[in-house]
Amino acid sequence: MKKRAFIVAAAAFFAAAALLYLYFTGEGEGAGIPCMFHQLTGLYCSGCGASRALRSILHLDFYQALRYNAIFTISLPLLAVYFSALGISYIRFGKDRISGKISMFPVWIIIAAAILYGILRNIPAFAFLAPTCLP
Ligand SMILES: [Zn+2]
């Protein structure tokens, strides 16, 4: 139990350190990790703008977060609840007792939405979905 709690606490510590680092980056910089897909193709993937969106969320600028990456911003609360429950399950039982209890249907809907989002944001008619910074 202590070892598992230590592992979860270490993961939470590193996540908090990453969020703290992200908080102090400049507007529009994000984590500074370039997207390989975007660098190779010039197209936006579903994740492009996610770290900039997370930075905006940390600064409570939710509108700008939606402008950087709407699918990430919308799904972040679900991801936070899922990974928190996963950590608690790991501490209490030593294994994942969460994932098996979740219906896969909404998960597939979210994955399909993320793929569709990644396609649409590269079509000129949906250019508003591309990561953009307000002037
Ligand atoms: Zn990308």
Backbone and ligand atoms as CSV (ligand in chain L), in Angstrom:
chain,resi,resn,atom,element,x,y,z
A,1,MET,N,N,0.826,-1.206,0.000
A,1,MET,CA,C,0.000,0.000,0.000
A,1,MET,C,C,0.860,1.255,0.000
A,2,LYS,N,N,1.914,1.291,0.868
A,2,LYS,CA,C,2.768,2.472,0.929
A,2,LYS,C,C,3.506,2.678,-0.382
A,3,LYS,N,N,3.996,1.577,-0.976
A,3,LYS,CA,C,4.733,1.674,-2.231
A,3,LYS,C,C,3.820,2.213,-3.337
A,4,ARG,N,N,2.589,1.713,-3.390
A,4,ARG,CA,C,1.641,2.172,-4.413
A,4,ARG,C,C,1.297,3.633,-4.202
A,5,ALA,N,N,1.080,4.023,-2.966
A,5,ALA,CA,C,0.772,5.433,-2.668
A,5,ALA,C,C,1.946,6.321,-3.063
A,6,PHE,N,N,3.181,5.828,-2.838
A,6,PHE,CA,C,4.365,6.600,-3.217
A,6,PHE,C,C,4.419,6.786,-4.728
A,7,ILE,N,N,4.130,5.714,-5.483
A,7,ILE,CA,C,4.160,5.793,-6.949
A,7,ILE,C,C,3.125,6.798,-7.450
A,8,VAL,N,N,1.912,6.743,-6.899
A,8,VAL,CA,C,0.858,7.677,-7.314
A,8,VAL,C,C,1.227,9.098,-6.900
A,9,ALA,N,N,1.792,9.249,-5.692
A,9,ALA,CA,C,2.209,10.583,-5.233
A,9,ALA,C,C,3.324,11.122,-6.128
A,10,ALA,N,N,4.260,10.267,-6.544
A,10,ALA,CA,C,5.346,10.698,-7.438
A,10,ALA,C,C,4.767,11.124,-8.785
A,11,ALA,N,N,3.805,10.352,-9.313
A,11,ALA,CA,C,3.173,10.719,-10.587
A,11,ALA,C,C,2.450,12.054,-10.455
A,12,ALA,N,N,1.747,12.254,-9.323
A,12,ALA,CA,C,1.033,13.518,-9.092
A,12,ALA,C,C,2.028,14.670,-8.963
A,13,PHE,N,N,3.176,14.410,-8.317
A,13,PHE,CA,C,4.213,15.441,-8.168
A,13,PHE,C,C,4.739,15.881,-9.533
A,14,PHE,N,N,5.062,14.905,-10.393
A,14,PHE,CA,C,5.602,15.245,-11.706
A,14,PHE,C,C,4.541,15.936,-12.575
A,15,ALA,N,N,3.294,15.520,-12.435
A,15,ALA,CA,C,2.217,16.197,-13.170
A,15,ALA,C,C,2.086,17.641,-12.690
A,16,ALA,N,N,2.159,17.844,-11.368
A,16,ALA,CA,C,2.063,19.200,-10.815
A,16,ALA,C,C,3.255,20.050,-11.263
A,17,ALA,N,N,4.453,19.436,-11.302
A,17,ALA,CA,C,5.646,20.169,-11.754
A,17,ALA,C,C,5.498,20.567,-13.219
A,18,ALA,N,N,4.955,19.673,-14.033
A,18,ALA,CA,C,4.750,19.975,-15.453
A,18,ALA,C,C,3.736,21.108,-15.607
A,19,LEU,N,N,2.671,21.086,-14.807
A,19,LEU,CA,C,1.661,22.150,-14.868
A,19,LEU,C,C,2.257,23.482,-14.418
A,20,LEU,N,N,3.109,23.436,-13.396
A,20,LEU,CA,C,3.757,24.657,-12.913
A,20,LEU,C,C,4.672,25.240,-13.991
A,21,TYR,N,N,5.432,24.363,-14.644
A,21,TYR,CA,C,6.299,24.809,-15.748
A,21,TYR,C,C,5.449,25.451,-16.847
A,22,LEU,N,N,4.350,24.761,-17.199
A,22,LEU,CA,C,3.478,25.248,-18.271
A,22,LEU,C,C,2.865,26.593,-17.913
A,23,TYR,N,N,2.547,26.775,-16.625
A,23,TYR,CA,C,1.939,28.017,-16.184
A,23,TYR,C,C,2.841,29.220,-16.480
A,24,PHE,N,N,4.147,29.009,-16.360
A,24,PHE,CA,C,5.079,30.131,-16.498
A,24,PHE,C,C,5.651,30.267,-17.907
A,25,THR,N,N,5.158,29.479,-18.852
A,25,THR,CA,C,5.579,29.688,-20.243
A,25,THR,C,C,4.831,30.900,-20.788
A,26,GLY,N,N,5.334,31.444,-21.894
A,26,GLY,CA,C,4.711,32.620,-22.475
A,26,GLY,C,C,3.435,32.275,-23.232
A,27,GLU,N,N,2.588,33.282,-23.435
A,27,GLU,CA,C,1.351,33.096,-24.189
A,27,GLU,C,C,1.657,32.552,-25.583
A,28,GLY,N,N,0.973,31.493,-25.960
A,28,GLY,CA,C,1.154,30.916,-27.285
A,28,GLY,C,C,2.335,29.973,-27.403
A,29,GLU,N,N,3.078,29.760,-26.312
A,29,GLU,CA,C,4.248,28.885,-26.373
A,29,GLU,C,C,3.907,27.438,-26.033
A,30,GLY,N,N,3.048,27.215,-25.070
A,30,GLY,CA,C,2.748,25.860,-24.624
A,30,GLY,C,C,3.977,25.220,-24.017
A,31,ALA,N,N,4.095,23.902,-24.178
A,31,ALA,CA,C,5.227,23.186,-23.593
A,31,ALA,C,C,6.478,23.320,-24.450
A,32,GLY,N,N,6.336,23.882,-25.648
A,32,GLY,CA,C,7.495,24.052,-26.514
A,32,GLY,C,C,7.918,22.769,-27.205
A,33,ILE,N,N,7.050,21.751,-27.150
A,33,ILE,CA,C,7.346,20.483,-27.814
A,33,ILE,C,C,6.629,20.506,-29.163
A,34,PRO,N,N,7.388,20.568,-30.261
A,34,PRO,CA,C,6.719,20.654,-31.566
A,34,PRO,C,C,6.016,19.339,-31.926
A,35,CYS,N,N,4.927,19.467,-32.661
A,35,CYS,CA,C,4.179,18.291,-33.120
A,35,CYS,C,C,4.896,17.733,-34.359
A,36,MET,N,N,5.304,16.487,-34.270
A,36,MET,CA,C,6.024,15.858,-35.387
A,36,MET,C,C,5.129,15.756,-36.628
A,37,PHE,N,N,3.854,15.437,-36.424
A,37,PHE,CA,C,2.921,15.326,-37.548
A,37,PHE,C,C,2.820,16.666,-38.272
A,38,HIS,N,N,2.685,17.750,-37.501
A,38,HIS,CA,C,2.570,19.078,-38.099
A,38,HIS,C,C,3.873,19.472,-38.790
A,39,GLN,N,N,5.002,19.135,-38.198
A,39,GLN,CA,C,6.292,19.484,-38.801
A,39,GLN,C,C,6.519,18.732,-40.109
A,40,LEU,N,N,6.057,17.495,-40.168
A,40,LEU,CA,C,6.270,16.688,-41.372
A,40,LEU,C,C,5.278,17.020,-42.480
A,41,THR,N,N,4.030,17.291,-42.108
A,41,THR,CA,C,2.981,17.443,-43.121
A,41,THR,C,C,2.468,18.864,-43.274
A,42,GLY,N,N,2.657,19.714,-42.266
A,42,GLY,CA,C,2.080,21.053,-42.291
A,42,GLY,C,C,0.609,21.050,-41.905
A,43,LEU,N,N,0.067,19.861,-41.598
A,43,LEU,CA,C,-1.335,19.736,-41.194
A,43,LEU,C,C,-1.426,19.684,-39.666
A,44,TYR,N,N,-2.617,20.003,-39.150
A,44,TYR,CA,C,-2.841,19.942,-37.708
A,44,TYR,C,C,-3.419,18.585,-37.338
A,45,CYS,N,N,-2.863,17.970,-36.299
A,45,CYS,CA,C,-3.443,16.726,-35.786
A,45,CYS,C,C,-4.477,17.088,-34.712
A,46,SER,N,N,-5.110,16.082,-34.150
A,46,SER,CA,C,-6.119,16.335,-33.109
A,46,SER,C,C,-5.511,16.954,-31.856
A,47,GLY,N,N,-4.223,16.721,-31.630
A,47,GLY,CA,C,-3.576,17.203,-30.406
A,47,GLY,C,C,-2.870,18.535,-30.547
A,48,CYS,N,N,-2.737,19.043,-31.776
A,48,CYS,CA,C,-2.042,20.320,-31.971
A,48,CYS,C,C,-2.729,21.421,-31.154
A,49,GLY,N,N,-1.957,22.133,-30.382
A,49,GLY,CA,C,-2.486,23.221,-29.565
A,49,GLY,C,C,-2.916,22.773,-28.176
A,50,ALA,N,N,-2.756,21.497,-27.844
A,50,ALA,CA,C,-3.232,20.994,-26.543
A,50,ALA,C,C,-2.447,21.596,-25.378
A,51,SER,N,N,-1.122,21.687,-25.495
A,51,SER,CA,C,-0.369,22.240,-24.359
A,51,SER,C,C,-0.629,23.744,-24.228
A,52,ARG,N,N,-0.833,24.425,-25.365
A,52,ARG,CA,C,-1.189,25.847,-25.286
A,52,ARG,C,C,-2.588,26.002,-24.664
A,53,ALA,N,N,-3.488,25.056,-24.996
A,53,ALA,CA,C,-4.831,25.080,-24.392
A,53,ALA,C,C,-4.742,24.850,-22.887
A,54,LEU,N,N,-3.900,23.899,-22.478
A,54,LEU,CA,C,-3.746,23.626,-21.050
A,54,LEU,C,C,-3.158,24.837,-20.331
A,55,ARG,N,N,-2.205,25.517,-20.983
A,55,ARG,CA,C,-1.643,26.730,-20.400
A,55,ARG,C,C,-2.732,27.789,-20.222
A,56,SER,N,N,-3.599,27.925,-21.230
A,56,SER,CA,C,-4.688,28.898,-21.134
A,56,SER,C,C,-5.653,28.535,-20.014
A,57,ILE,N,N,-5.929,27.235,-19.858
A,57,ILE,CA,C,-6.809,26.786,-18.772
A,57,ILE,C,C,-6.193,27.143,-17.425
A,58,LEU,N,N,-4.870,26.932,-17.293
A,58,LEU,CA,C,-4.192,27.263,-16.034
A,58,LEU,C,C,-4.310,28.753,-15.719
A,59,HIS,N,N,-4.423,29.585,-16.780
A,59,HIS,CA,C,-4.599,31.030,-16.598
A,59,HIS,C,C,-6.081,31.408,-16.625
A,60,LEU,N,N,-6.947,30.389,-16.551
A,60,LEU,CA,C,-8.409,30.560,-16.501
A,60,LEU,C,C,-8.958,31.273,-17.733
A,61,ASP,N,N,-8.260,31.156,-18.848
A,61,ASP,CA,C,-8.711,31.734,-20.112
A,61,ASP,C,C,-9.302,30.599,-20.955
A,62,PHE,N,N,-10.539,30.238,-20.647
A,62,PHE,CA,C,-11.151,29.064,-21.270
A,62,PHE,C,C,-11.508,29.299,-22.740
A,63,TYR,N,N,-11.853,30.523,-23.087
A,63,TYR,CA,C,-12.161,30.805,-24.490
A,63,TYR,C,C,-10.927,30.591,-25.360
A,64,GLN,N,N,-9.775,31.113,-24.900
A,64,GLN,CA,C,-8.541,30.918,-25.662
A,64,GLN,C,C,-8.171,29.437,-25.698
A,65,ALA,N,N,-8.432,28.718,-24.624
A,65,ALA,CA,C,-8.160,27.274,-24.608
A,65,ALA,C,C,-8.972,26.565,-25.687
A,66,LEU,N,N,-10.232,26.951,-25.838
A,66,LEU,CA,C,-11.073,26.374,-26.896
A,66,LEU,C,C,-10.525,26.724,-28.272
A,67,ARG,N,N,-9.973,27.923,-28.420
A,67,ARG,CA,C,-9.406,28.335,-29.713
A,67,ARG,C,C,-8.157,27.522,-30.059
A,68,TYR,N,N,-7.392,27.160,-29.057
A,68,TYR,CA,C,-6.181,26.375,-29.322
A,68,TYR,C,C,-6.533,24.917,-29.635
A,69,ASN,N,N,-7.379,24.301,-28.827
A,69,ASN,CA,C,-7.746,22.905,-29.066
A,69,ASN,C,C,-9.049,22.608,-28.322
A,70,ALA,N,N,-10.156,22.669,-29.057
A,70,ALA,CA,C,-11.478,22.513,-28.442
A,70,ALA,C,C,-11.703,21.090,-27.922
A,71,ILE,N,N,-11.301,20.080,-28.683
A,71,ILE,CA,C,-11.586,18.699,-28.261
A,71,ILE,C,C,-10.814,18.365,-26.984
A,72,PHE,N,N,-9.590,18.858,-26.875
A,72,PHE,CA,C,-8.798,18.644,-25.655
A,72,PHE,C,C,-9.441,19.359,-24.475
A,73,THR,N,N,-9.834,20.627,-24.688
A,73,THR,CA,C,-10.414,21.425,-23.611
A,73,THR,C,C,-11.712,20.811,-23.098
A,74,ILE,N,N,-12.534,20.304,-24.025
A,74,ILE,CA,C,-13.820,19.719,-23.639
A,74,ILE,C,C,-13.627,18.371,-22.938
A,75,SER,N,N,-12.666,17.584,-23.406
A,75,SER,CA,C,-12.495,16.245,-22.834
A,75,SER,C,C,-11.593,16.236,-21.597
A,76,LEU,N,N,-10.922,17.342,-21.293
A,76,LEU,CA,C,-9.995,17.368,-20.154
A,76,LEU,C,C,-10.669,17.006,-18.816
A,77,PRO,N,N,-11.870,17.521,-18.508
A,77,PRO,CA,C,-12.484,17.118,-17.233
A,77,PRO,C,C,-12.731,15.606,-17.155
A,78,LEU,N,N,-13.139,14.996,-18.268
A,78,LEU,CA,C,-13.353,13.546,-18.281
A,78,LEU,C,C,-12.034,12.808,-18.046
A,79,LEU,N,N,-10.976,13.273,-18.704
A,79,LEU,CA,C,-9.660,12.649,-18.523
A,79,LEU,C,C,-9.179,12.804,-17.080
A,80,ALA,N,N,-9.409,13.978,-16.499
A,80,ALA,CA,C,-8.972,14.230,-15.114
A,80,ALA,C,C,-9.694,13.301,-14.142
A,81,VAL,N,N,-11.008,13.134,-14.334
A,81,VAL,CA,C,-11.775,12.242,-13.456
A,81,VAL,C,C,-11.297,10.801,-13.639
A,82,TYR,N,N,-11.095,10.394,-14.894
A,82,TYR,CA,C,-10.674,9.017,-15.171
A,82,TYR,C,C,-9.319,8.717,-14.530
A,83,PHE,N,N,-8.334,9.589,-14.755
A,83,PHE,CA,C,-6.997,9.309,-14.230
A,83,PHE,C,C,-6.946,9.453,-12.710
A,84,SER,N,N,-7.764,10.328,-12.123
A,84,SER,CA,C,-7.837,10.413,-10.666
A,84,SER,C,C,-8.411,9.126,-10.085
A,85,ALA,N,N,-9.494,8.632,-10.692
A,85,ALA,CA,C,-10.098,7.372,-10.238
A,85,ALA,C,C,-9.128,6.215,-10.412
A,86,LEU,N,N,-8.370,6.240,-11.502
A,86,LEU,CA,C,-7.371,5.199,-11.749
A,86,LEU,C,C,-6.301,5.218,-10.658
A,87,GLY,N,N,-5.838,6.394,-10.263
A,87,GLY,CA,C,-4.835,6.514,-9.203
A,87,GLY,C,C,-5.366,6.019,-7.872
A,88,ILE,N,N,-6.596,6.380,-7.554
A,88,ILE,CA,C,-7.206,5.935,-6.293
A,88,ILE,C,C,-7.373,4.419,-6.303
A,89,SER,N,N,-7.825,3.876,-7.438
A,89,SER,CA,C,-7.978,2.424,-7.558
A,89,SER,C,C,-6.640,1.717,-7.375
A,90,TYR,N,N,-5.599,2.282,-7.945
A,90,TYR,CA,C,-4.269,1.675,-7.828
A,90,TYR,C,C,-3.784,1.691,-6.381
A,91,ILE,N,N,-4.041,2.793,-5.662
A,91,ILE,CA,C,-3.620,2.865,-4.253
A,91,ILE,C,C,-4.401,1.860,-3.417
A,92,ARG,N,N,-5.719,1.798,-3.616
A,92,ARG,CA,C,-6.564,0.951,-2.759
A,92,ARG,C,C,-6.448,-0.526,-3.072
A,93,PHE,N,N,-6.408,-0.881,-4.377
A,93,PHE,CA,C,-6.491,-2.288,-4.750
A,93,PHE,C,C,-5.249,-2.822,-5.451
A,94,GLY,N,N,-4.337,-1.936,-5.813
A,94,GLY,CA,C,-3.126,-2.383,-6.480
A,94,GLY,C,C,-3.307,-2.707,-7.945
A,95,LYS,N,N,-4.484,-2.418,-8.468
A,95,LYS,CA,C,-4.714,-2.672,-9.895
A,95,LYS,C,C,-5.832,-1.757,-10.406
A,96,ASP,N,N,-6.001,-1.771,-11.712
A,96,ASP,CA,C,-7.025,-0.954,-12.370
A,96,ASP,C,C,-8.382,-1.642,-12.237
A,97,ARG,N,N,-9.236,-1.114,-11.377
A,97,ARG,CA,C,-10.594,-1.646,-11.247
A,97,ARG,C,C,-11.601,-0.665,-11.844
A,98,ILE,N,N,-11.125,0.288,-12.623
A,98,ILE,CA,C,-11.972,1.323,-13.197
A,98,ILE,C,C,-12.292,1.031,-14.663
A,99,SER,N,N,-11.232,0.782,-15.440
A,99,SER,CA,C,-11.405,0.679,-16.889
A,99,SER,C,C,-12.410,-0.399,-17.284
A,100,GLY,N,N,-12.435,-1.523,-16.564
A,100,GLY,CA,C,-13.365,-2.601,-16.902
A,100,GLY,C,C,-14.816,-2.247,-16.637
A,101,LYS,N,N,-15.046,-1.228,-15.809
A,101,LYS,CA,C,-16.419,-0.847,-15.449
A,101,LYS,C,C,-16.971,0.245,-16.353
A,102,ILE,N,N,-16.111,0.785,-17.219
A,102,ILE,CA,C,-16.542,1.858,-18.105
A,102,ILE,C,C,-17.048,1.266,-19.408
A,103,SER,N,N,-18.200,1.741,-19.846
A,103,SER,CA,C,-18.728,1.315,-21.140
A,103,SER,C,C,-17.823,1.855,-22.242
A,104,MET,N,N,-17.523,1.030,-23.217
A,104,MET,CA,C,-16.620,1.447,-24.295
A,104,MET,C,C,-17.321,2.343,-25.314
A,105,PHE,N,N,-18.635,2.356,-25.347
A,105,PHE,CA,C,-19.344,3.144,-26.350
A,105,PHE,C,C,-18.985,4.635,-26.290
A,106,PRO,N,N,-19.072,5.296,-25.108
A,106,PRO,CA,C,-18.686,6.712,-25.078
A,106,PRO,C,C,-17.207,6.920,-25.397
A,107,VAL,N,N,-16.370,5.952,-25.048
A,107,VAL,CA,C,-14.942,6.065,-25.355
A,107,VAL,C,C,-14.739,6.079,-26.866
A,108,TRP,N,N,-15.443,5.193,-27.573
A,108,TRP,CA,C,-15.332,5.160,-29.037
A,108,TRP,C,C,-15.899,6.426,-29.665
A,109,ILE,N,N,-16.945,6.979,-29.070
A,109,ILE,CA,C,-17.514,8.244,-29.563
A,109,ILE,C,C,-16.471,9.365,-29.442
A,110,ILE,N,N,-15.792,9.417,-28.305
A,110,ILE,CA,C,-14.780,10.450,-28.089
A,110,ILE,C,C,-13.612,10.263,-29.060
A,111,ILE,N,N,-13.186,9.020,-29.264
A,111,ILE,CA,C,-12.084,8.757,-30.203
A,111,ILE,C,C,-12.498,9.147,-31.620
A,112,ALA,N,N,-13.728,8.794,-32.012
A,112,ALA,CA,C,-14.216,9.160,-33.349
A,112,ALA,C,C,-14.300,10.679,-33.488
A,113,ALA,N,N,-14.757,11.358,-32.433
A,113,ALA,CA,C,-14.850,12.820,-32.466
A,113,ALA,C,C,-13.458,13.442,-32.601
A,114,ALA,N,N,-12.469,12.868,-31.912
A,114,ALA,CA,C,-11.102,13.398,-31.985
A,114,ALA,C,C,-10.532,13.211,-33.391
A,115,ILE,N,N,-10.803,12.071,-34.007
A,115,ILE,CA,C,-10.316,11.837,-35.378
A,115,ILE,C,C,-10.994,12.802,-36.345
A,116,LEU,N,N,-12.306,12.948,-36.213
A,116,LEU,CA,C,-13.052,13.873,-37.073
A,116,LEU,C,C,-12.555,15.310,-36.877
A,117,TYR,N,N,-12.302,15.683,-35.631
A,117,TYR,CA,C,-11.776,17.016,-35.318
A,117,TYR,C,C,-10.440,17.240,-36.003
A,118,GLY,N,N,-9.569,16.205,-35.959
A,118,GLY,CA,C,-8.257,16.301,-36.607
A,118,GLY,C,C,-8.362,16.474,-38.110
A,119,ILE,N,N,-9.384,15.914,-38.717
A,119,ILE,CA,C,-9.589,16.060,-40.169
A,119,ILE,C,C,-10.173,17.434,-40.476
A,120,LEU,N,N,-11.234,17.798,-39.750
A,120,LEU,CA,C,-11.948,19.048,-40.047
A,120,LEU,C,C,-11.071,20.285,-39.891
A,121,ARG,N,N,-10.181,20.282,-38.907
A,121,ARG,CA,C,-9.408,21.503,-38.645
A,121,ARG,C,C,-8.388,21.807,-39.745
A,122,ASN,N,N,-8.253,20.897,-40.713
A,122,ASN,CA,C,-7.364,21.132,-41.844
A,122,ASN,C,C,-8.117,21.518,-43.109
A,123,ILE,N,N,-9.439,21.561,-43.042
A,123,ILE,CA,C,-10.257,21.941,-44.185
A,123,ILE,C,C,-10.554,23.442,-44.067
A,124,PRO,N,N,-10.322,24.206,-45.157
A,124,PRO,CA,C,-10.481,25.673,-45.068
A,124,PRO,C,C,-11.830,26.126,-44.498
A,125,ALA,N,N,-12.917,25.432,-44.794
A,125,ALA,CA,C,-14.226,25.834,-44.272
A,125,ALA,C,C,-14.301,25.732,-42.750
A,126,PHE,N,N,-13.413,24.911,-42.163
A,126,PHE,CA,C,-13.396,24.739,-40.704
A,126,PHE,C,C,-12.095,25.285,-40.114
A,127,ALA,N,N,-11.533,26.284,-40.760
A,127,ALA,CA,C,-10.250,26.845,-40.314
A,127,ALA,C,C,-10.331,27.396,-38.894
A,128,PHE,N,N,-11.552,27.712,-38.439
A,128,PHE,CA,C,-11.693,28.221,-37.066
A,128,PHE,C,C,-11.327,27.168,-36.023
A,129,LEU,N,N,-11.210,25.889,-36.426
A,129,LEU,CA,C,-10.810,24.824,-35.499
A,129,LEU,C,C,-9.293,24.701,-35.378
A,130,ALA,N,N,-8.551,25.351,-36.277
A,130,ALA,CA,C,-7.088,25.307,-36.198
A,130,ALA,C,C,-6.624,26.087,-34.966
A,131,PRO,N,N,-5.481,25.712,-34.389
A,131,PRO,CA,C,-4.991,26.446,-33.216
A,131,PRO,C,C,-4.703,27.897,-33.552
A,132,THR,N,N,-5.421,28.803,-32.933
A,132,THR,CA,C,-5.238,30.214,-33.210
A,132,THR,C,C,-5.168,31.009,-31.913
A,133,CYS,N,N,-4.398,32.065,-31.977
A,133,CYS,CA,C,-4.242,32.965,-30.839
A,133,CYS,C,C,-5.009,34.250,-31.129
A,134,LEU,N,N,-5.708,34.720,-30.128
A,134,LEU,CA,C,-6.424,35.982,-30.298
A,134,LEU,C,C,-5.421,37.118,-30.346
A,135,PRO,N,N,-5.690,38.145,-31.159
A,135,PRO,CA,C,-4.748,39.275,-31.263
A,135,PRO,C,C,-4.720,40.081,-29.956
L,1,ZN,ZN,ZN,-0.213,17.980,-33.808
